[in-house]
């Protein structure tokens, strides 16, 4: 058993307010035992489309797992159309009804007759108990294919999968082990990363690599499969090491850490402190820094100086700098960083000033123009960036770039 598909059922999952987290959780469990999820499908409460989706999935894959649609109401259609997809019959189980009535009684309630629908299961399937809810699951096998039908609520389907399905799948999958690493890259585009990385990861057998762009960074997901845990670990680490060496200091994390975690770890290891002066990010950098537990060891203070007079009053920026160069300039960014460092007495300081939009841009300084300043006892410098995106993305990418600039400056000292 090597390939799997997941079918999430429920019209609510097609809306804008609900996310199919079950598929993510199940995919991780399956990948751990060497079963690769090849396709995920979300189907609304439409019987014809659900039957078609399940029939196609069972034709393509060794294993199909469904989540949701096992409740007692009219729109809970998974039982009926799962049975149709495998050309099976639904059989009523009196013991399931008895158990349901006893459980409702224990809850101090009378079981509604509508719940009797939950006593129907596909003929020949293994019933999967559900101590956390009213809907039992099903495991049906035929002609080398397996259909696993799970309830939707995570507090029900996850224990059901772990207690009654996982060990069976692990045995069928054989002795395969998977190990994963995530490399995170800043300051490079997705295509530029792949141009360097592809010749490396494509030279390995048994290694799957995915390259993803995530708002302000590129992630390389590495997964190696082997017939022993040590072999999978060794193979993954070998690929990750070569990729990190080829990409150089653009790689800021080799084990999935966020930028704020990396910066925090560096400051902690060095026993050094940080202060911030922010304009266009409005405190976003400080928020991200302080989301890391233990940040009080290294983060001293931050100032949000949005108006020019605030930059003068709180940071000591010379009014002539603002008059001659403007608030969005290298000169202002450097003065802001120097000012907050001198006032706070920290080892490092970062400043940000820019135009997040949607208004305020000019031909000389369009929306997305950002200056990031850095100051230490030894040096004060800055960089200019032109960042794409809307106001939210520009602010987020500025916060990421500011922390990355700090990381690179610390690495040089």
TORKOL-4160 file (C-alpha; in steps of 0.2 Angstrom, whole numbers, padded with zeros to 4 digits, m for minus):
413
<pt num="1" X="0000" Y="0000" Z="0000"/>
<pt num="2" X="0009" Y="0016" Z="m0006"/>
<pt num="3" X="m0004" Y="0029" Z="m0012"/>
<pt num="4" X="m0019" Y="0037" Z="m0004"/>
<pt num="5" X="m0032" Y="0050" Z="m0006"/>
<pt num="6" X="m0042" Y="0060" Z="0006"/>
<pt num="7" X="m0060" Y="0065" Z="0003"/>
<pt num="8" X="m0067" Y="0079" Z="0015"/>
<pt num="9" X="m0086" Y="0079" Z="0015"/>
<pt num="10" X="m0097" Y="0094" Z="0019"/>
<pt num="11" X="m0103" Y="0110" Z="0011"/>
<pt num="12" X="m0097" Y="0120" Z="0025"/>
<pt num="13" X="m0079" Y="0116" Z="0020"/>
<pt num="14" X="m0082" Y="0125" Z="0003"/>
<pt num="15" X="m0086" Y="0141" Z="0012"/>
<pt num="16" X="m0074" Y="0155" Z="0018"/>
<pt num="17" X="m0075" Y="0151" Z="0036"/>
<pt num="18" X="m0070" Y="0133" Z="0039"/>
<pt num="19" X="m0053" Y="0125" Z="0035"/>
<pt num="20" X="m0051" Y="0106" Z="0032"/>
<pt num="21" X="m0038" Y="0103" Z="0045"/>
<pt num="22" X="m0041" Y="0084" Z="0046"/>
<pt num="23" X="m0033" Y="0081" Z="0029"/>
<pt num="24" X="m0017" Y="0090" Z="0035"/>
<pt num="25" X="m0016" Y="0079" Z="0051"/>
<pt num="26" X="m0020" Y="0063" Z="0041"/>
<pt num="27" X="m0007" Y="0067" Z="0028"/>
<pt num="28" X="0007" Y="0069" Z="0041"/>
<pt num="29" X="0002" Y="0052" Z="0049"/>
<pt num="30" X="0002" Y="0043" Z="0033"/>
<pt num="31" X="0018" Y="0050" Z="0027"/>
<pt num="32" X="0026" Y="0045" Z="0043"/>
<pt num="33" X="0023" Y="0026" Z="0038"/>
<pt num="34" X="0028" Y="0029" Z="0019"/>
<pt num="35" X="0010" Y="0031" Z="0012"/>
<pt num="36" X="0010" Y="0046" Z="0000"/>
<pt num="37" X="m0006" Y="0056" Z="m0001"/>
<pt num="38" X="m0008" Y="0060" Z="m0020"/>
<pt num="39" X="m0024" Y="0070" Z="m0020"/>
<pt num="40" X="m0036" Y="0078" Z="m0008"/>
<pt num="41" X="m0054" Y="0082" Z="m0012"/>
<pt num="42" X="m0067" Y="0093" Z="m0004"/>
<pt num="43" X="m0085" Y="0088" Z="m0009"/>
<pt num="44" X="m0101" Y="0097" Z="m0003"/>
<pt num="45" X="m0117" Y="0088" Z="0002"/>
<pt num="46" X="m0121" Y="0082" Z="m0015"/>
<pt num="47" X="m0123" Y="0063" Z="m0017"/>
<pt num="48" X="m0120" Y="0061" Z="m0035"/>
<pt num="49" X="m0103" Y="0071" Z="m0034"/>
<pt num="50" X="m0098" Y="0062" Z="m0018"/>
<pt num="51" X="m0101" Y="0045" Z="m0026"/>
<pt num="52" X="m0091" Y="0050" Z="m0042"/>
<pt num="53" X="m0077" Y="0057" Z="m0031"/>
<pt num="54" X="m0075" Y="0041" Z="m0021"/>
<pt num="55" X="m0077" Y="0029" Z="m0036"/>
<pt num="56" X="m0063" Y="0039" Z="m0045"/>
<pt num="57" X="m0052" Y="0039" Z="m0029"/>
<pt num="58" X="m0054" Y="0020" Z="m0027"/>
<pt num="59" X="m0049" Y="0017" Z="m0045"/>
<pt num="60" X="m0033" Y="0027" Z="m0043"/>
<pt num="61" X="m0027" Y="0024" Z="m0026"/>
<pt num="62" X="m0024" Y="0009" Z="m0014"/>
<pt num="63" X="m0032" Y="0019" Z="0001"/>
<pt num="64" X="m0046" Y="0031" Z="0002"/>
<pt num="65" X="m0050" Y="0040" Z="0018"/>
<pt num="66" X="m0066" Y="0051" Z="0020"/>
<pt num="67" X="m0069" Y="0063" Z="0034"/>
<pt num="68" X="m0086" Y="0070" Z="0039"/>
<pt num="69" X="m0104" Y="0067" Z="0034"/>
<pt num="70" X="m0108" Y="0054" Z="0047"/>
<pt num="71" X="m0121" Y="0063" Z="0057"/>
<pt num="72" X="m0139" Y="0059" Z="0059"/>
<pt num="73" X="m0146" Y="0073" Z="0049"/>
<pt num="74" X="m0153" Y="0073" Z="0031"/>
<pt num="75" X="m0137" Y="0081" Z="0024"/>
<pt num="76" X="m0126" Y="0068" Z="0031"/>
<pt num="77" X="m0124" Y="0057" Z="0015"/>
<pt num="78" X="m0107" Y="0049" Z="0017"/>
<pt num="79" X="m0114" Y="0032" Z="0022"/>
<pt num="80" X="m0126" Y="0030" Z="0008"/>
<pt num="81" X="m0114" Y="0036" Z="m0006"/>
<pt num="82" X="m0099" Y="0027" Z="0001"/>
<pt num="83" X="m0109" Y="0011" Z="0000"/>
<pt num="84" X="m0114" Y="0015" Z="m0018"/>
<pt num="85" X="m0096" Y="0019" Z="m0023"/>
<pt num="86" X="m0090" Y="0001" Z="m0017"/>
<pt num="87" X="m0106" Y="m0007" Z="m0024"/>
<pt num="88" X="m0111" Y="m0012" Z="m0007"/>
<pt num="89" X="m0126" Y="m0013" Z="0004"/>
<pt num="90" X="m0130" Y="m0004" Z="0020"/>
<pt num="91" X="m0134" Y="m0015" Z="0034"/>
<pt num="92" X="m0142" Y="m0010" Z="0051"/>
<pt num="93" X="m0134" Y="m0015" Z="0067"/>
<pt num="94" X="m0145" Y="m0017" Z="0082"/>
<pt num="95" X="m0130" Y="m0016" Z="0094"/>
<pt num="96" X="m0125" Y="0001" Z="0087"/>
<pt num="97" X="m0143" Y="0007" Z="0091"/>
<pt num="98" X="m0143" Y="m0001" Z="0108"/>
<pt num="99" X="m0126" Y="0007" Z="0112"/>
<pt num="100" X="m0132" Y="0024" Z="0106"/>
<pt num="101" X="m0147" Y="0024" Z="0117"/>
<pt num="102" X="m0137" Y="0019" Z="0132"/>
<pt num="103" X="m0125" Y="0033" Z="0129"/>
<pt num="104" X="m0139" Y="0046" Z="0127"/>
<pt num="105" X="m0147" Y="0040" Z="0143"/>
<pt num="106" X="m0130" Y="0042" Z="0152"/>
<pt num="107" X="m0130" Y="0060" Z="0145"/>
<pt num="108" X="m0148" Y="0062" Z="0153"/>
<pt num="109" X="m0156" Y="0063" Z="0137"/>
<pt num="110" X="m0168" Y="0052" Z="0126"/>
<pt num="111" X="m0160" Y="0047" Z="0109"/>
<pt num="112" X="m0169" Y="0056" Z="0095"/>
<pt num="113" X="m0176" Y="0043" Z="0082"/>
<pt num="114" X="m0166" Y="0051" Z="0069"/>
<pt num="115" X="m0150" Y="0045" Z="0076"/>
<pt num="116" X="m0155" Y="0027" Z="0071"/>
<pt num="117" X="m0147" Y="0032" Z="0054"/>
<pt num="118" X="m0130" Y="0030" Z="0062"/>
<pt num="119" X="m0133" Y="0012" Z="0065"/>
<pt num="120" X="m0131" Y="0008" Z="0046"/>
<pt num="121" X="m0114" Y="0002" Z="0040"/>
<pt num="122" X="m0107" Y="m0005" Z="0024"/>
<pt num="123" X="m0110" Y="m0023" Z="0023"/>
<pt num="124" X="m0094" Y="m0033" Z="0027"/>
<pt num="125" X="m0085" Y="m0018" Z="0034"/>
<pt num="126" X="m0076" Y="m0017" Z="0051"/>
<pt num="127" X="m0085" Y="m0005" Z="0063"/>
<pt num="128" X="m0073" Y="0008" Z="0071"/>
<pt num="129" X="m0079" Y="0012" Z="0088"/>
<pt num="130" X="m0081" Y="0031" Z="0093"/>
<pt num="131" X="m0081" Y="0034" Z="0112"/>
<pt num="132" X="m0080" Y="0053" Z="0108"/>
<pt num="133" X="m0095" Y="0054" Z="0098"/>
<pt num="134" X="m0111" Y="0046" Z="0091"/>
<pt num="135" X="m0105" Y="0041" Z="0073"/>
<pt num="136" X="m0095" Y="0025" Z="0071"/>
<pt num="137" X="m0083" Y="0024" Z="0057"/>
<pt num="138" X="m0080" Y="0010" Z="0044"/>
<pt num="139" X="m0065" Y="0001" Z="0037"/>
<pt num="140" X="m0070" Y="m0008" Z="0020"/>
<pt num="141" X="m0058" Y="m0019" Z="0010"/>
<pt num="142" X="m0061" Y="m0026" Z="m0007"/>
<pt num="143" X="m0050" Y="m0031" Z="m0022"/>
<pt num="144" X="m0034" Y="m0024" Z="m0014"/>
<pt num="145" X="m0042" Y="m0007" Z="m0010"/>
<pt num="146" X="m0046" Y="0000" Z="0007"/>
<pt num="147" X="m0060" Y="0013" Z="0011"/>
<pt num="148" X="m0059" Y="0021" Z="0028"/>
<pt num="149" X="m0074" Y="0031" Z="0033"/>
<pt num="150" X="m0071" Y="0043" Z="0048"/>
<pt num="151" X="m0082" Y="0056" Z="0057"/>
<pt num="152" X="m0078" Y="0075" Z="0054"/>
<pt num="153" X="m0074" Y="0082" Z="0071"/>
<pt num="154" X="m0055" Y="0081" Z="0075"/>
<pt num="155" X="m0058" Y="0075" Z="0093"/>
<pt num="156" X="m0067" Y="0060" Z="0085"/>
<pt num="157" X="m0058" Y="0055" Z="0069"/>
<pt num="158" X="m0040" Y="0057" Z="0076"/>
<pt num="159" X="m0042" Y="0045" Z="0090"/>
<pt num="160" X="m0052" Y="0033" Z="0079"/>
<pt num="161" X="m0038" Y="0033" Z="0066"/>
<pt num="162" X="m0024" Y="0031" Z="0079"/>
<pt num="163" X="m0033" Y="0017" Z="0089"/>
<pt num="164" X="m0041" Y="0007" Z="0075"/>
<pt num="165" X="m0033" Y="0011" Z="0058"/>
<pt num="166" X="m0015" Y="0017" Z="0060"/>
<pt num="167" X="m0007" Y="0000" Z="0065"/>
<pt num="168" X="m0016" Y="m0009" Z="0051"/>
<pt num="169" X="m0009" Y="0004" Z="0038"/>
<pt num="170" X="0008" Y="0003" Z="0045"/>
<pt num="171" X="0008" Y="m0016" Z="0044"/>
<pt num="172" X="0002" Y="m0015" Z="0026"/>
<pt num="173" X="0014" Y="m0001" Z="0021"/>
<pt num="174" X="0029" Y="m0012" Z="0026"/>
<pt num="175" X="0045" Y="m0006" Z="0034"/>
<pt num="176" X="0047" Y="0011" Z="0028"/>
<pt num="177" X="0052" Y="0026" Z="0038"/>
<pt num="178" X="0051" Y="0044" Z="0034"/>
<pt num="179" X="0061" Y="0059" Z="0040"/>
<pt num="180" X="0058" Y="0077" Z="0037"/>
<pt num="181" X="0067" Y="0094" Z="0037"/>
<pt num="182" X="0061" Y="0111" Z="0032"/>
<pt num="183" X="0074" Y="0124" Z="0026"/>
<pt num="184" X="0069" Y="0142" Z="0026"/>
<pt num="185" X="0076" Y="0155" Z="0014"/>
<pt num="186" X="0075" Y="0174" Z="0014"/>
<pt num="187" X="0080" Y="0186" Z="0001"/>
<pt num="188" X="0078" Y="0175" Z="m0014"/>
<pt num="189" X="0063" Y="0171" Z="m0025"/>
<pt num="190" X="0056" Y="0154" Z="m0028"/>
<pt num="191" X="0063" Y="0151" Z="m0045"/>
<pt num="192" X="0081" Y="0157" Z="m0040"/>
<pt num="193" X="0080" Y="0145" Z="m0025"/>
<pt num="194" X="0075" Y="0130" Z="m0036"/>
<pt num="195" X="0088" Y="0134" Z="m0049"/>
<pt num="196" X="0101" Y="0131" Z="m0036"/>
<pt num="197" X="0092" Y="0117" Z="m0027"/>
<pt num="198" X="0085" Y="0106" Z="m0041"/>
<pt num="199" X="0102" Y="0099" Z="m0047"/>
<pt num="200" X="0105" Y="0093" Z="m0029"/>
<pt num="201" X="0089" Y="0086" Z="m0023"/>
<pt num="202" X="0085" Y="0078" Z="m0040"/>
<pt num="203" X="0101" Y="0067" Z="m0039"/>
<pt num="204" X="0094" Y="0058" Z="m0024"/>
<pt num="205" X="0082" Y="0043" Z="m0025"/>
<pt num="206" X="0069" Y="0041" Z="m0011"/>
<pt num="207" X="0069" Y="0060" Z="m0007"/>
<pt num="208" X="0054" Y="0071" Z="m0011"/>
<pt num="209" X="0057" Y="0090" Z="m0011"/>
<pt num="210" X="0044" Y="0103" Z="m0012"/>
<pt num="211" X="0047" Y="0122" Z="m0014"/>
<pt num="212" X="0034" Y="0134" Z="m0007"/>
<pt num="213" X="0033" Y="0153" Z="m0006"/>
<pt num="214" X="0026" Y="0159" Z="0010"/>
<pt num="215" X="0022" Y="0178" Z="0010"/>
<pt num="216" X="0040" Y="0183" Z="0013"/>
<pt num="217" X="0051" Y="0167" Z="0012"/>
<pt num="218" X="0054" Y="0152" Z="0002"/>
<pt num="219" X="0052" Y="0135" Z="0011"/>
<pt num="220" X="0061" Y="0119" Z="0005"/>
<pt num="221" X="0052" Y="0104" Z="0012"/>
<pt num="222" X="0063" Y="0088" Z="0012"/>
<pt num="223" X="0056" Y="0071" Z="0015"/>
<pt num="224" X="0067" Y="0055" Z="0014"/>
<pt num="225" X="0060" Y="0037" Z="0014"/>
<pt num="226" X="0071" Y="0022" Z="0018"/>
<pt num="227" X="0069" Y="0005" Z="0026"/>
<pt num="228" X="0076" Y="0010" Z="0042"/>
<pt num="229" X="0074" Y="0025" Z="0053"/>
<pt num="230" X="0093" Y="0029" Z="0054"/>
<pt num="231" X="0094" Y="0028" Z="0035"/>
<pt num="232" X="0080" Y="0040" Z="0032"/>
<pt num="233" X="0088" Y="0052" Z="0045"/>
<pt num="234" X="0105" Y="0051" Z="0037"/>
<pt num="235" X="0098" Y="0054" Z="0019"/>
<pt num="236" X="0087" Y="0069" Z="0024"/>
<pt num="237" X="0101" Y="0077" Z="0034"/>
<pt num="238" X="0113" Y="0074" Z="0019"/>
<pt num="239" X="0102" Y="0083" Z="0007"/>
<pt num="240" X="0098" Y="0097" Z="0019"/>
<pt num="241" X="0116" Y="0100" Z="0022"/>
<pt num="242" X="0121" Y="0101" Z="0004"/>
<pt num="243" X="0106" Y="0112" Z="0000"/>
<pt num="244" X="0110" Y="0124" Z="0015"/>
<pt num="245" X="0129" Y="0125" Z="0009"/>
<pt num="246" X="0123" Y="0129" Z="m0009"/>
<pt num="247" X="0111" Y="0142" Z="m0004"/>
<pt num="248" X="0123" Y="0150" Z="0008"/>
<pt num="249" X="0117" Y="0164" Z="0021"/>
<pt num="250" X="0100" Y="0165" Z="0013"/>
<pt num="251" X="0096" Y="0150" Z="0023"/>
<pt num="252" X="0090" Y="0156" Z="0040"/>
<pt num="253" X="0083" Y="0140" Z="0047"/>
<pt num="254" X="0087" Y="0122" Z="0044"/>
<pt num="255" X="0074" Y="0115" Z="0056"/>
<pt num="256" X="0058" Y="0125" Z="0052"/>
<pt num="257" X="0061" Y="0139" Z="0064"/>
<pt num="258" X="0053" Y="0156" Z="0061"/>
<pt num="259" X="0064" Y="0171" Z="0058"/>
<pt num="260" X="0059" Y="0178" Z="0075"/>
<pt num="261" X="0064" Y="0162" Z="0083"/>
<pt num="262" X="0081" Y="0162" Z="0074"/>
<pt num="263" X="0085" Y="0180" Z="0079"/>
<pt num="264" X="0080" Y="0177" Z="0097"/>
<pt num="265" X="0091" Y="0162" Z="0098"/>
<pt num="266" X="0106" Y="0171" Z="0091"/>
<pt num="267" X="0103" Y="0186" Z="0103"/>
<pt num="268" X="0101" Y="0174" Z="0118"/>
<pt num="269" X="0117" Y="0164" Z="0113"/>
<pt num="270" X="0127" Y="0180" Z="0112"/>
<pt num="271" X="0120" Y="0187" Z="0128"/>
<pt num="272" X="0115" Y="0203" Z="0118"/>
<pt num="273" X="0100" Y="0215" Z="0117"/>
<pt num="274" X="0089" Y="0223" Z="0104"/>
<pt num="275" X="0078" Y="0239" Z="0102"/>
<pt num="276" X="0067" Y="0244" Z="0088"/>
<pt num="277" X="0061" Y="0260" Z="0080"/>
<pt num="278" X="0046" Y="0257" Z="0068"/>
<pt num="279" X="0036" Y="0268" Z="0057"/>
<pt num="280" X="0027" Y="0260" Z="0043"/>
<pt num="281" X="0026" Y="0243" Z="0052"/>
<pt num="282" X="0017" Y="0251" Z="0066"/>
<pt num="283" X="0024" Y="0239" Z="0079"/>
<pt num="284" X="0023" Y="0223" Z="0069"/>
<pt num="285" X="0042" Y="0219" Z="0071"/>
<pt num="286" X="0040" Y="0221" Z="0090"/>
<pt num="287" X="0025" Y="0210" Z="0090"/>
<pt num="288" X="0033" Y="0196" Z="0081"/>
<pt num="289" X="0049" Y="0197" Z="0092"/>
<pt num="290" X="0039" Y="0196" Z="0108"/>
<pt num="291" X="0028" Y="0182" Z="0102"/>
<pt num="292" X="0044" Y="0171" Z="0106"/>
<pt num="293" X="0044" Y="0164" Z="0124"/>
<pt num="294" X="0059" Y="0171" Z="0133"/>
<pt num="295" X="0061" Y="0187" Z="0122"/>
<pt num="296" X="0062" Y="0197" Z="0138"/>
<pt num="297" X="0080" Y="0191" Z="0140"/>
<pt num="298" X="0085" Y="0201" Z="0124"/>
<pt num="299" X="0071" Y="0213" Z="0119"/>
<pt num="300" X="0072" Y="0229" Z="0129"/>
<pt num="301" X="0060" Y="0241" Z="0120"/>
<pt num="302" X="0052" Y="0247" Z="0104"/>
<pt num="303" X="0046" Y="0264" Z="0098"/>
<pt num="304" X="0032" Y="0267" Z="0085"/>
<pt num="305" X="0036" Y="0284" Z="0078"/>
<pt num="306" X="0024" Y="0287" Z="0064"/>
<pt num="307" X="0024" Y="0305" Z="0063"/>
<pt num="308" X="0039" Y="0316" Z="0059"/>
<pt num="309" X="0038" Y="0325" Z="0076"/>
<pt num="310" X="0038" Y="0308" Z="0085"/>
<pt num="311" X="0054" Y="0303" Z="0076"/>
<pt num="312" X="0062" Y="0320" Z="0082"/>
<pt num="313" X="0055" Y="0319" Z="0100"/>
<pt num="314" X="0057" Y="0301" Z="0104"/>
<pt num="315" X="0072" Y="0296" Z="0093"/>
<pt num="316" X="0082" Y="0312" Z="0092"/>
<pt num="317" X="0081" Y="0312" Z="0073"/>
<pt num="318" X="0088" Y="0329" Z="0066"/>
<pt num="319" X="0074" Y="0339" Z="0059"/>
<pt num="320" X="0086" Y="0344" Z="0045"/>
<pt num="321" X="0087" Y="0326" Z="0039"/>
<pt num="322" X="0068" Y="0325" Z="0038"/>
<pt num="323" X="0068" Y="0342" Z="0028"/>
<pt num="324" X="0082" Y="0337" Z="0016"/>
<pt num="325" X="0079" Y="0319" Z="0013"/>
<pt num="326" X="0062" Y="0315" Z="0020"/>
<pt num="327" X="0056" Y="0302" Z="0032"/>
<pt num="328" X="0057" Y="0288" Z="0020"/>
<pt num="329" X="0076" Y="0289" Z="0017"/>
<pt num="330" X="0092" Y="0280" Z="0021"/>
<pt num="331" X="0097" Y="0295" Z="0032"/>
<pt num="332" X="0081" Y="0294" Z="0042"/>
<pt num="333" X="0082" Y="0275" Z="0044"/>
<pt num="334" X="0100" Y="0276" Z="0051"/>
<pt num="335" X="0096" Y="0291" Z="0062"/>
<pt num="336" X="0081" Y="0281" Z="0069"/>
<pt num="337" X="0091" Y="0266" Z="0073"/>
<pt num="338" X="0105" Y="0275" Z="0081"/>
<pt num="339" X="0093" Y="0285" Z="0091"/>
<pt num="340" X="0084" Y="0271" Z="0098"/>
<pt num="341" X="0100" Y="0261" Z="0102"/>
<pt num="342" X="0108" Y="0276" Z="0111"/>
<pt num="343" X="0092" Y="0279" Z="0121"/>
<pt num="344" X="0089" Y="0261" Z="0126"/>
<pt num="345" X="0108" Y="0256" Z="0128"/>
<pt num="346" X="0106" Y="0240" Z="0118"/>
<pt num="347" X="0119" Y="0231" Z="0108"/>
<pt num="348" X="0108" Y="0231" Z="0092"/>
<pt num="349" X="0094" Y="0242" Z="0085"/>
<pt num="350" X="0084" Y="0240" Z="0069"/>
<pt num="351" X="0073" Y="0254" Z="0062"/>
<pt num="352" X="0060" Y="0253" Z="0048"/>
<pt num="353" X="0052" Y="0267" Z="0038"/>
<pt num="354" X="0043" Y="0266" Z="0021"/>
<pt num="355" X="0027" Y="0268" Z="0011"/>
<pt num="356" X="0015" Y="0254" Z="0014"/>
<pt num="357" X="0001" Y="0261" Z="0003"/>
<pt num="358" X="m0011" Y="0261" Z="m0005"/>
<pt num="359" X="m0008" Y="0280" Z="m0005"/>
<pt num="360" X="0008" Y="0291" Z="m0002"/>
<pt num="361" X="0019" Y="0285" Z="m0016"/>
<pt num="362" X="0028" Y="0296" Z="m0029"/>
<pt num="363" X="0037" Y="0292" Z="m0045"/>
<pt num="364" X="0054" Y="0294" Z="m0035"/>
<pt num="365" X="0047" Y="0283" Z="m0020"/>
<pt num="366" X="0033" Y="0272" Z="m0025"/>
<pt num="367" X="0022" Y="0262" Z="m0014"/>
<pt num="368" X="0033" Y="0248" Z="m0007"/>
<pt num="369" X="0048" Y="0258" Z="m0005"/>
<pt num="370" X="0056" Y="0254" Z="0012"/>
<pt num="371" X="0072" Y="0258" Z="0021"/>
<pt num="372" X="0079" Y="0247" Z="0035"/>
<pt num="373" X="0092" Y="0254" Z="0047"/>
<pt num="374" X="0104" Y="0245" Z="0058"/>
<pt num="375" X="0115" Y="0252" Z="0072"/>
<pt num="376" X="0127" Y="0244" Z="0084"/>
<pt num="377" X="0142" Y="0252" Z="0093"/>
<pt num="378" X="0153" Y="0248" Z="0079"/>
<pt num="379" X="0142" Y="0253" Z="0064"/>
<pt num="380" X="0126" Y="0261" Z="0058"/>
<pt num="381" X="0120" Y="0257" Z="0040"/>
<pt num="382" X="0104" Y="0254" Z="0030"/>
<pt num="383" X="0097" Y="0246" Z="0015"/>
<pt num="384" X="0083" Y="0251" Z="0003"/>
<pt num="385" X="0070" Y="0239" Z="m0003"/>
<pt num="386" X="0056" Y="0240" Z="m0015"/>
<pt num="387" X="0043" Y="0227" Z="m0010"/>
<pt num="388" X="0028" Y="0221" Z="m0019"/>
<pt num="389" X="0010" Y="0218" Z="m0013"/>
<pt num="390" X="m0004" Y="0226" Z="m0004"/>
<pt num="391" X="m0003" Y="0236" Z="0012"/>
<pt num="392" X="m0004" Y="0220" Z="0023"/>
<pt num="393" X="0010" Y="0211" Z="0013"/>
<pt num="394" X="0021" Y="0226" Z="0012"/>
<pt num="395" X="0021" Y="0228" Z="0031"/>
<pt num="396" X="0023" Y="0209" Z="0034"/>
<pt num="397" X="0038" Y="0208" Z="0021"/>
<pt num="398" X="0046" Y="0223" Z="0029"/>
<pt num="399" X="0045" Y="0215" Z="0046"/>
<pt num="400" X="0053" Y="0200" Z="0039"/>
<pt num="401" X="0066" Y="0209" Z="0030"/>
<pt num="402" X="0070" Y="0219" Z="0045"/>
<pt num="403" X="0074" Y="0204" Z="0056"/>
<pt num="404" X="0083" Y="0196" Z="0042"/>
<pt num="405" X="0094" Y="0212" Z="0040"/>
<pt num="406" X="0098" Y="0210" Z="0059"/>
<pt num="407" X="0102" Y="0192" Z="0057"/>
<pt num="408" X="0114" Y="0195" Z="0043"/>
<pt num="409" X="0122" Y="0210" Z="0053"/>
<pt num="410" X="0125" Y="0199" Z="0068"/>
<pt num="411" X="0132" Y="0185" Z="0058"/>
<pt num="412" X="0145" Y="0197" Z="0051"/>
<pt num="413" X="0151" Y="0203" Z="0069"/>
